[in-house]
Amino acid sequence: MIEAESIKPEKALLISPNLGHPLFLDIDSKFKQKEFEVNLLFVSNIKDTDNFERFIKHALNFIPILEYKWKLKTYFEKEKEDRLERKKKRSIWDKIKSIFSRKKKKKEEELPPVLELTDSTGKKFDIVQAEKIETLRPRAFRGDLIKATLLKVEPVKTCEIDNIKYDSYYSPRNYLTKYNIYSGLNEFYKATIHFRLSKEVLEFLESYNFVMFDLWQEMPNKEIRVSYHSIVVSKNKWSDFKFFHATDLHLAERNDRIYEIVKKWNVLVRKSDLGELLAKGAKAVSFFQRLLIKKPKDKIPSKSIEPLRKRFVNPNNNFRKFIKLVNKKVNKNDLDFVVLTGDLIDFAVLSKIPTEKRKKLNFNYKDSNWRIFKEILLNFPQEKRRGMVSGEEILCPIFTIPGNHDYRPFHYDLRWGNLYRKIGLLQNEVIALNEELMANPISSITKSFSALKAYLIEINSSLDYDIKFGNNNFIFLNTGSDSFKKLMDFLSGHPSVTGITEKHIKYLENIINCRLEPENNTFLMLHGPPINPKKKISALKRYAMSKPTKELITKIDEFKESLIQKSGKKLSLARIDNKFDVQYGAISTNWEKLLKFCLDFCVLTLSGHTHELKEFRLSDPQDLKTKIVDTHTSPFSLKKLENPAMIYYDIYSEQYDNPEDIENHAPFVVQTPALGLGSYKNPKSESAFREIVIKKGRLASFKVKYLKRQF
């Protein structure tokens, strides 16, 4: 007989679509289609299809995400209509019942007004005066529950991206079972469900371009599991739209603690002997750690030091401010989605977790910075600390991919490589972080796929995927963890990434042969950049050029295409691929094949990783681009070429701001500066993002913006 406690309870978790990879459904502007069928991917420990169907049959509900200000306006409009209706009805009997109604009328007037609205989740919202509505900040208001109907269920096998049958939403990858991501759940099912838009949602769509839905799954024990922002119903026909690209957020719980720690330390310094504190801090640093700590080149006079509140950079605050800007744009119907390309967090496990406890954590969501990422996105309650700005729930769909930092399990010491300068701290102030945030020099440079566990469960189970909006293809590729193939790149603070595998290349070939069409715009999203030149030409190449020193230009900024043209020199002199190491801290594998794909099929490739603004233009060495693929003859194959493309450098997004110029000079491969942290060269370059505009089906702009110039 089997003991009761040894029987595992039945479980089923919805894993796709999700917060970081939502499913878009199109609706016409006249709302002729009000009913939809949607496929959902589940993971479970239920082995029988019929039992699984019974388990989820009545468990699924859609919760529309509306906007509080819109809800208030509709509330006041309804109140006004109701008052007019009541007045109209009373006027018929006014003369007859005037004597008897006085008392009743007085009582009605004495009734207290409604002071708050409550949404479907029980969250309460204050009612303000109608004239003050526009001053309110955007807030998510959950609308009335929409019940889903289960139509059918079928089992699904794992499928890799190099398989022609791979589906971005409904094909679970092998890594989900290989790394036991769902703790023993390894049976996958695709469930087809039906739902109908409510009157409330249709009214919301009269004013807004899209509406997002949470998917609520009720468990047998009445526990609710929510897949936030996972379904989007959009009116957009994808000929004219806009999206933001942000990268390198570097979110971490410790970011919100640093300001408070340093502020307290500064007070302590004013009351104590500074020399004694500095000596104490120096003793706490190991010999190995001292090797990684760079000495600043020059000392800043104390009189020129700005107050901490002005110079401290908190990546978490940058993301909170970014969300506020996003919400303003959404409320004006001026933004359709956001793309976040990696280094979403700084490291996985919370830095405040003791070393011994870390070994037993199993990368749980609760003890990870993935929780911080999700809490900021959804504006869940967080412990309030000094220096933290207020947040908002993002009201826009997001698409995510991981970066190399997302594979790093543990925190690193901010003194290494003068990293503290990126967040605006002084050398003596960073000592304040020793006791609470000191890092192990070995574990802090390790990498582990397990660091992604909470991301795969709570944010996005797909590391690689593609979506199509009208004639626009968006391809998201995971460029992997830190690569140690180029050790000097890593030690210099510019690590390359493991890059694109052969499976990725096959995936791209399948997309080319089955889904790309000549009139399509294709956007490639990566974390690691395909192109990243060193700032100067190497000594070996300078010697090979055999030119007089005075005539030789060696810095990358001197090779800007616009400067070469102004000087009257030949355009060929502006090429950088034959002069610079263009793979410095970039993708380390299948570089030639990826660049060939960017050249022949992409209008714009977006990446991050370097925290710098760099933009490149590609041109075919033989001027023979493979723009049209005839799949009826033979399938196209990406081949390794010794010289896949001529590469030019400039800030093209500032030069070309109309579809004609962009089309004539495309394709472009660009790096967007970091949203969270600045670069070594320019620490104040943080809080950046890129705004991409498509007009009449053509790329019209891809300029970089900065939060500090928006608020």
N, C-alpha and C positions, 0 to 999 in steps of 0.2 A: 504494500500500500504506500502511495506517495504522500509524504508529509505535506500539510497545507502550506507551511512557510516556504517550502522548496518550489512551489508552483509560482512562476513569475506572472505577475498581472499583465493582461493584454494592454498593449500600447500601440498608438498610431500617431505619427507626427507629420503635419503638413510641412514639406521642405521646399516646394517650388510651385508658383512664383513666390517671391519674398521681398523683403525691404530693399535689398541691394540689387534686385533683378526683377522688377515688377512687370506684369503682363499688361500691355496696352490693348484696349478694345476700341474700335472706331464706331462713332455714332454720327449720323447726319445731323445737320443743323436744325432740321424740322422734326427730329426725334421720331422718325417713322419706325425705326427698330427700337423697341423698348425691352426686348427679351434677349438673353445671351446664354450660350452654352460655353462652358470653360472647362479645360482639363487641368487637374491638379495632381501633383506628384506627392505621394506619401511614403514614409518608411515605417515599418512595423515589425513586431515579432509574431504576428498572426500569419500562419502558413496557409490557411485555407481562404480562398477568395470569398466564398459565401459568408464566412464568419467575419472577415474584414468588412464586407459590405454592411452587415448588420451593425458592426461596431460604429461606423461613421454615418449611418443612414440619416439620423436626425441630429447630427452634431455640428453642422456647418451653417454659419450665418455671415451675412455681409453687413458691415457697419460703415455707412458713408461718412467721409470726413469733410464737413462743411466749414464755413468760416463764421466766427462769432459776430462780426459786424454785419455780415449779410443776414444772419439769423435775427439780430436785433431789429434791422430794418423791416424784415418780413413780419416780425412780431408787432411792431408799431403799425404797419399797414393793416394787418389783420384786426388789431384793436380798433383802428379808425373805422374799418368796414363794419365791425360788430356794433360800434356805437351808433353809426348811421342807421344800421338795420334795426337796432333797438328803438331808436328815436322814431323811425318810420312807423314801427308797429305801435308804439305808444301814442302817437299823434291821432290815430283813428279813434281811440277811446279817451283821449285827453279831456274833452269837455264832459263826457259822461261820468268818468271816474276821478275827476279832479279833486273832489272832496275827500274821497277814500284813499287816494294814492299819495297824498302829501306825506303822511307818516312813513309809508314804505320808501318813498323817494329819499327822505331824509336818512333813513337807515342805509340805503344803498350808497349814498354819498359818504357816509361815515365808514364804509368798509375800507380797510387798508389796501393800498395798491400792491400789485405783485412786485416784489423787490429783486427777484432773481429768476433765471432760467436754469433748468437742469437738463443736461443732455442724456443720451441713452446709457452712458457709462456711470451716471450718477454725479458727474462733475458739475459744480454750480458756477453760474456766471451772473455777475451783478448787472442789473438793468440801469442804464444811465439815461439822462435826458437825450431826446432825439438829436438835438443840435450838437451834442458832444460825441456822437458816434464816430465821426471821422478822426477824432483825436486818439481813439483807442488803438493799441497795437494789435496786429493780427494774432488770432488764437484759433486753434482747431476746435470745432464743435462737432461732436459725434452725433449724427442724425439717427433716425429711427431704424431699428433692426430690420433687415431684409432676409427672409428665410430662403435658404437654398434647397433645391430638390435634387437628390441623387438620381442620376439616370442609369449609369452603368459603372462597373469596376473591372479592370483587367490587370493581371500581374505584369511587371516590367523587369527586364534584365539589365544589368549594368552594361554600359556602352561607352567606348572611348571616342575622343574627338576625331581620330583618324578614320573612323567608320563612316561610310557614306550615309548610314541611317541615323547618325547622331542628331539629336534634337536638343537645342539649348535649354529648353524648359523641362522636358519629360524623359531625358536620358540620364539616369544617375551614373556618376563616374566611379571607377574602381577604388579611388582613394578613400571614398566614404566607408567602404567595408575594410579595406586594407589597414587603415589606421583606427578602425573601430570608433568612428566619430560619434555614432549614436548609441554607444554603450550596449552592444548586443542586438540592436535592431538592424536587421539586414535583409528584410523582405520589402520589395518596392512594388507599389501599385499606382496605376493611373486611374483617377476617378473623374468621370464626366458629370458635371453638375449644371443645373439650370437656375437662373435667377431673373427677376423682372425689376426694372428700375421703378422706384416709388415716385409718387407725385412730388414729394419734397426734393428728390434728387433732380428731377426734370426741371423744376423751378430754379434750382441752383445752377444748372447748366444753361439757363437762359442768360445768366450774368457772367459765367466763367467758362473758360475753354476746356476744362477737364474737372473730373471729380475722382478722388482716390477712395479706395475702400480698404478697411482692415478686414481680414478673414478671421472670424472667431470660431474656434474649435472647442466644443464642450466635451470634457472627458467624463467617463462614468462616475467619477467621484465629485462631479460638478465643478472641478477645476477648469478654468478657461485658459487655453493657449491661444495667443494672438499673433497672427502674421501681419505685421503692420505695413500699411501703404503698398500692399502687394498687387492690387488690381487697380487699373486706371481706365476710366472711360473718357475718351477725348473726342472733341469736335474737329480737331486739327486735320486738315487734308495733306499736311506735310509738304506743301509747296512753299509756304512762308512760316518760319519758326525760328526760335532762338534757344540756345542752351548755354550753360556755364560749364567750363572745365576748371576744376580745382585739383590740386595734387599736393602731396607731402604735408598732410595735416599735423602729423606727429602728436596726436592726442595722448595724454597720460594723466592719471590721477595726481601724480606728483607735480605737474605743472601748476595746479591750483594751490599747492602747498608752499611752493618756493617763495613766493612774495612774502607770506606771513612769517616763514622761518627767517628770511634775511632781514625783514623789518625788525623783528625781535632782537636779532643779533646786533644790528646797528645801534639799537638802544643800549644793549649790553656793552658794546665797545665804548660808547660815550661815558659809561660809568666805570670802566675797568682799564687795566693796562693793556694797550693794543699789542705790544711786543710779546707779552706772555701768551695772549690768545693765538697770535700767529705761530709762535713756537709750538704750542699745543696742537694746532692744526697740522703743522708740518710733520710732527711725529706720527700722526694718524695715517700718513701716506706711505705705502710700501715702496721698496726700491723699484720694483717693476712698474708701479704706477707713475713714479717720478719720471721714468723714461718716456712715458706717453704725454707728460705735461710739458707744453711748450712755454718758453719764457716770452713774455710780450716784448715786442721790439722797442717800444718807447713807453714812457710813463706819462700818464695824463695828469696835468696840474689839478690839484684838488679844487681850485676855484672854478674850473670849467666843468666839473662833474654835475650832471643833471640829477634831480631827485629820482629816487628809485621808481616812483609811480610813473614817471615820464619815459624812462628808458627800459623798464622791464618788459619783455615780450612773453606773453602767455599764449602759446598756440591754441589752448582751449578757448580763450577769449576771442581769438581771431576767428575760430570756427563759429562761435556763438554770434559774432557780428556778421559773419558771412550769411548765416541762416536768416538773420533779420533783413538783410538786403534782398535775399532770395524771396522772402515772403512779401516784401514791398512790390517786387517785380510781378509776382504771381497775382497779387490783388489788382494789378493794372493789366492783367492778361498779357504780360510782356516777357514771359519765360515759360518754357514747356518741360524742361527736365534739367538735371544736374549730373555731370559725370565726375566721379572721384577716382583718380588713377593712382592708388597705392600710397604706401606709408601712411595709412589711415591712423595707425597708432604708432607710438615710439618704440614700444616693446610690449610683450603680452602680459606678464605677471606683474601685479601691483608691486611697486618698489617698497611699500611699507610692510609687506609680508615677510616675516623672519626667514632667514636662510634655511633652517631646518624644516620649516613648514612648507616651503616651496617644493620640496622633493615629493610631498604627498598630495599636492594639489590636483594633479591630473588636468591642469589647465582649465579648471572650472570657470564658467562664465562669470560667476559672482565675484571671483578673485582676480579678474583680468581687466585690462584696459579696454577690451571689447565692450564691457559693460559701460564704461565711461563714454565710449563712442556712441553707443545706442542711447544712453541717457541724455546726452547733449542733443542728438538728433531729434528725439521725441520730447525733450524738455521734461524728463522725469525729475522728481525731487533729488537734489544733491546737497551734501553738506555745504552750507554757505561759509566761505572763507574770505578774508580780506583780499581785495584786488580782483575778485571774480565779478564779471559783468552778468547781468540777468540774461536769461535765454528765452527762446521760443521754439515750439515744435515746428520743424520744417514742413511747409505746406506744398512741397513740390516733389515729384518722384525723383529718385536717385538711382544711378547705376554705378556699381563699385567693382574694382579689381584690387588685389593685394599688391604690396611692394616688398622690397627686401627687408625693411624694418618690421613688417608684419610677421616675419618668420623668426624674429629674435625673441627668445623667451624672457630674458632678464634685462634689467636696466644697466646703464653704463654710467661712468663717472663724468660729470659735466666739466671737470678740469682737464680731461684728456683732450689733447689737440686744441686747447683753448675753446672748447665748445661753449663754455659759459658766456663768452662774448656774443654768441648768437642770440642769447636771451637778455642781453643788456646788463649782465652782472660784472662787477669788478673782481680782480684777482683775489683781493682780501675777502670779499663778500662770499665767494664760493666756499670758503672754509666753513661757513655756517652750515653747509649741507653735509659735511663729513659724517657726523654722527648718525643722521637719519637716512642719508641717501648714498653712502659709500658703496661702491660696486666691486664685485669680484672680477679681476682683470681677465680671467679665463672664461667664466660663464657668460660674461657680458658680450663676448664676440662669437658665441656659439649660435647655431641656427637649428631650428627643429620644425618639422611639419606640424607637430602637435600644437605649436603656438597658434595655429589657425583654427583649432578645434571650435572655439566659441564663435568665431567668425562664420564658419560653415554652418553651425547650428542656428545662430541667432540673426545673421545678416544676409548671407548669400552662399548657397551650397554649390554654386557654379564658379569655377576658377577661370574658365574660358567660355565665351558664348558670343552669339551674334544676334542682332535684331534688325528689322527692316521697317522704316517709316516711309511709306510712299515709295519714291525712287531713291531713298537714302539708306545705305547699308552702314551699320555700325558694328565693328568687330572689336571684341575685348579679349586681349591675350595676357595671360599671366607670365611675366618675365622672370619670376622665380626669386630665389634668395640670393644672398651675397655669394659671389664667385671668388675663389682663391686662386684661379688660374693666373691672374695677374696680381701677384702679391704686392707689388709696389704701388699699384693703384689703390689697394685696400689700405695699406699703411699710410698713404698720403691723404687719406680721408675721402677718396673718390672711388669707392669700390665698384667694380663691374658687377653685373648680375648674371645668373646662370644662363638666362636667355631663352631662346626659342628651340624647342626640341624637334625631332623629326616628325613627331605626331602633330605638332603645331603646323609644320610645313604641309603635311598631308591634309590637314583641316583647311588650310588656306586654299590648297588646290581644289578640294571638293567644293568650296564656296565659289571659286572662280568658274568651275565647270558646270555648276548646277544652279547658282543663284545670282551671279552678277550679269548685268546687262549693260550694253554700251552707254545708255543714257543715265546710268546710275551715278550718284555721288557715293563714294566709299570713304568712310572715316575709320582710321585704325587707332585704337586706344591701347596704350602701353604704359607701364611705369618706367622701366629702363629705356633710355633713349637709343635709337639705332645709330645716331651720329652724335659724337661729343669730342671735338678736337681739343688738344692741349692749347694753352694760351700762346705758346711760342713754338716755332719750328725747332726740332731737335738739332743739336750740334752736328750730328752725322749728316742730316739732310742739308744743313746749311753748307757744309763742306762740299757735298755732292753738287750743289748748284753752281759752284765755282764762279761766283760773281764778286766784284769788289764790295767790301763791307759797306761803303757809303750808299750803294745802289740796292743793297739787299734789305728787303722788308721782312720782318720775322714775327711780328705780333698779329694775332688773329683779327683784331679790330682794324688793322691796316689793310686787310684783304676784303673788306666789305665791298660788295659788288658795285654799289653806288659810287664809292670813292674811286674805284678803278675806272669806271665809266667817265667820271668827271675829269680825271687826269688825262683822258684821251688814249689810254693804253688799251691793248687788245683784251677782249673779254676773257680769253683763255687764261690770262694772267690772274684772274680772280678765282680760278679753281683752287679749292683747298684740299681735295682728296689726294692729290699728288705731291702735297707739300707737308701736310700735318698728319699726325696720328689721330685719325677721326674716331677711333674706337676706345678712347681713354675713358675708363669708368662707364662703359656702355654695355651693350648686349655682347656676350662673349661667345655665343655659338650660333651657327647658321646665319651669320651676319649678312653674307652676300645674297642669300636667297630672300631674306626679309627685305633688304633694300631693293631688290628687284621687284618684289611685290608692291612696295611703296611707290616705286617709279611708275610701274605699268598700270596699277589699278586704283591707287588712292589719290584723292584730291588733297587730303590733309591727314597727317599723322601727328597725334597728340601724345606727349610724354611728359615726364617730370624728372625726379631723382636727383638732379644736380642742384636744384634750388636756384637756378639762374635762367635768365631770359636769353635763349639762343634760337635762331631760326635759320633754316637751310632750304635751299631750292635744289631740286634734282633735275638733271637733264640726261638723256640717253647718249652714250658715247658715239653710237652709230646713228642716232636720231631715228631709231626704229622702235617705237613703243608698241607693246602688244595690248592695244586698247580694246580690241574686239576678239573674243575667243569663239571660234566655231567648234562647238562641242559635238557637232554631227560628224566631223571628220576624225579628229583624235583628241583625247583629253589633254589639257594644258598641264605642263609640269614646271615647277620652279627649279631652275638649275643653278648650281654654284658657278658664278662667273668671277674671273679675276678682277675685273673692273666693272661692277654692275651699273654704276651711275657716275656722272660728273656731279660734283657737289659745290654749291656756291653758298656764301654766307652773307647775311645782312639782317636788318630788322624789317622784314617784308610786310608784316601786319600794319606797320605805320605808313608804308609806301603805297600799298594797294588796298583801297577801300570800296571797290566796286566789282561786280561780277566779271566784267570784261577783262580788266587787268589781271585779276586773280586767275581766271581761266587761261589766259595767255602765258602766265608764268608758273602755273602749278605743274607738278605737285610740290607741296611744302611739308617739311618734317620739322616740327617745332618742339621746344621745351618751354613749359610754363613755369615761371618762378613759384616758389612754395607759398602756400597759404599760411602754413604754421611757423616756419623758421626761415630766416634769410640765409644767404650764402656766406662762405668764409670771406669772400672778396667784398661783399656788400651786406652786412648783417641787417641793415634797415630795409632790405628789399622784400621782407616778408609781407604777408597779407595780400598776396597777388592772386589773381585768377584770370581766366580768359573768357571772353564773350564771343560766341560763334553765332553768326547771323546767316540764315539762308533766305534768299528772296527769289520768288518765282522759280524755285527749284535749283538755284545756283548759289554757290558759296559767295557771300557778299562782304564778310568781314570776319576777322579772327583776332581782334585786338586784345592786348593785356590791360587789365584794370587793377586798381589798388583800392582796398577798403578805406584807407585813410583819406582818400580823395572823394569817397562816396558819402561819408557821414560828416 
